[in-house]
């Protein structure tokens, strides 16, 4: 099932900067056969629900699976988004807000769009990684053109999936592995190792504390490798 990939080994990862020309920041992120286009769009102003006196700007996210991204066509979510999509959008949004100082981007809203063009497991974690890079590119341009006075990014953030498959802890699960996983986990960390998300669920029988720590450690190691790849983009 692993095709010569070690249990603690990431799939081949590729980030293509400026993949589209209209968004202020855009990145095509590839984790093996999972491919996601992430873009950062910038608007002046803040969401209507925020107090006018609130000094903060805002970072939010939208996520979608394109119809042909999975092995059977999925319907476009035109009028009402599913609970799964809402959950993923909120995860991406809060992960990216955790790595910025919103007070350093007053009256600016940055929307990260993550559009999955091919899904093979780990779409939400790939979206966070690509989303961070798209955000970083947009911020650099805003600083250059004077729309921002200070860099609001505190530190990089990255995410990865892990789990227990066939009684083995494995990193960066493909769809096939995820569908057979006894335990499934998504981990989001900052570069300094601070935890944003550590969601781990037993799909069948419960798992031990030691296995939970093993999952976290293998995920942390993978995230550290991903963040090093950011410097090459």
Secondary structure, DSSP 8 states (H G I E B T S, - for coil): --TT--TT----EEEEET-SSSSSEEEEEEETTEEEEEEEEEEES--TTS-TT----EEEEEEEE-GGGSSS-----SS---HHHHHHHHHHHHHHHTTB-GGGSTTEEEEEEEEEEE-SS-HHHHHHHHHHHHHHHHHHHHHHTTS-SS--B-S-EEEEEEEEETTEEEES--HHHHHT-SEEEEEEEETT--EEEEEEEESSS---HHHHHHHHHHHHHHHHHHHHHHTT-
